[in-house]
Structure formats: C-alpha cells, structure tokens
Amino acid sequence: MKTGLEGALSMLGLARRGGRVVSGDRAVLAACKSGQAQVILLARDASENTRRRFREAAARAGVAVQEVGDKVRFGEALGQSPRAVVAVTHRGFAKAVVERLASQPAGRPGGGEESLESD
C-alpha cells in the first residue's frame, strides 16, 4: 500500500472513478454548502485568496482541510487539468486519504493541517 502523498493521490484517483470526488471552485463550494464534502484538499500552490476562501468555507461547513501537493499533481491524480481544490464526498474514501497523508514519512513535505475524525 502506498503511503504519504502518493498514497493519498492514488486513493483520490480511485474515489474519482467511483464518483466520490468533486473538484474545482464551484463544485467544492457546492459540496461544502450541501454537506457532502467530507474533507477538502487544497493545493499548496493555490493562490492565497483561494486557500483563504476554502478554509473559511470548510470552517463554516465543519469540514477538515488538508493543504498538500500541487495543482498539477491533483489534476494528474484525477485525470483532469490542474486543480487547486478537491473535495472527497465519501466518508470512507476521505478517511483513507487522510490516513495516507498522516503516514507521510518524516522529513518529507506533504502533510496537512487537520485530520478527519472517525465516528
């Protein structure tokens, strides 16, 4: 099993194929407002305005945020163009992504800010 950022990106690809991921500004904001977003992943190279806007939206919705990776890698993992923000809408996939990010080897960048608590 892949761990760290690579494992999380691999899990994102699986979740996308299962229809359990939304990406892009409008789709992620809609998922937050509707209560579907379980975790939000923000690219570290997203603009400060984008990161602030989604941290605020996530806080209002009570959703964990992880700032990891970059836009190109998110896009590659999803089979799409570069993406600054991604939301996982399935609790199981969200937990798996967060667990893989938490297993990031020491000294390597890619960890996030918050964790997803289990029920």
C-alpha positions in Angstrom: 0.0 0.0 0.0 1.3 3.4 -0.9 1.6 5.9 1.9 2.0 9.6 2.2 1.1 12.0 -0.6 1.5 9.3 -3.3 -0.9 7.0 -1.5 -3.4 9.9 -1.0 -3.3 10.8 -4.7 -3.8 7.2 -5.7 -6.8 7.0 -3.4 -8.1 10.2 -4.9 -8.0 8.6 -8.3 -10.0 5.6 -7.1 -12.5 7.9 -5.4 -12.9 9.9 -8.6 -13.6 6.7 -10.6 -16.2 5.9 -8.0 -17.9 9.3 -8.3 -16.9 10.3 -4.8 -14.7 13.3 -5.6 -15.6 16.8 -6.8 -13.0 19.3 -8.0 -12.9 22.9 -9.0 -14.1 26.0 -7.1 -17.8 25.9 -7.8 -18.2 22.1 -7.3 -16.3 22.1 -4.0 -18.2 25.1 -2.6 -21.5 23.4 -3.5 -20.3 20.2 -1.8 -19.5 22.2 1.3 -22.8 24.0 1.3 -24.8 20.8 0.8 -22.9 18.9 3.5 -21.5 16.4 1.0 -17.8 17.3 1.5 -16.0 15.1 4.0 -12.5 16.5 3.5 -11.1 19.3 1.3 -7.7 19.1 -0.2 -6.1 22.4 -1.2 -3.0 22.6 -3.4 -0.1 24.3 -1.7 0.5 26.3 -4.9 -3.1 27.7 -4.9 -3.4 31.4 -4.5 -3.6 32.8 -1.0 -7.1 34.1 -1.9 -8.2 30.6 -2.9 -6.7 29.0 0.2 -8.4 31.6 2.4 -11.8 31.2 0.7 -11.8 27.4 1.1 -10.5 27.4 4.6 -13.4 29.7 5.5 -16.0 27.7 3.6 -14.7 24.5 5.3 -14.9 26.1 8.7 -18.5 27.1 8.1 -19.3 23.6 7.0 -17.3 21.8 9.7 -15.1 20.1 7.1 -11.4 19.2 7.6 -8.9 20.8 5.3 -5.5 19.5 4.2 -3.0 21.7 2.3 -0.9 19.2 0.3 0.6 18.6 -3.1 0.2 20.9 -6.0 -2.4 21.7 -8.7 -0.7 19.6 -11.4 -0.5 16.5 -9.2 -4.1 16.9 -8.2 -5.1 17.1 -11.9 -2.9 14.1 -12.8 -4.4 12.0 -10.0 -7.9 12.9 -11.2 -7.2 12.5 -14.9 -8.1 16.2 -15.4 -6.4 19.6 -15.9 -4.6 21.1 -12.9 -6.9 21.5 -9.9 -6.4 23.9 -6.9 -9.1 22.3 -4.7 -10.7 18.9 -4.4 -13.4 17.6 -2.0 -13.9 13.9 -1.2 -17.6 13.3 -0.7 -17.5 9.7 0.7 -16.5 9.3 4.4 -14.6 6.0 3.8 -12.5 7.5 1.0 -11.9 10.7 3.0 -10.7 8.7 5.9 -8.4 6.6 3.7 -6.9 9.8 2.1 -6.3 11.4 5.5 -4.7 8.3 6.9 -2.3 8.1 4.0 -1.4 11.7 4.4 -0.8 11.1 8.1 1.6 8.4 7.2 3.9 10.8 5.3 7.5 9.8 6.1 9.3 12.2 8.4 11.1 15.0 6.8 9.1 14.9 3.6 6.6 17.6 2.7 3.0 16.8 2.0 1.3 16.6 5.4 -1.8 18.7 6.0 -3.2 20.9 8.7 -6.1 19.0 10.1 -7.3 15.4 10.4 -10.6 13.8 9.8 -12.1 12.3 12.9 -13.8 9.0 12.7 -17.2 8.4 14.1 
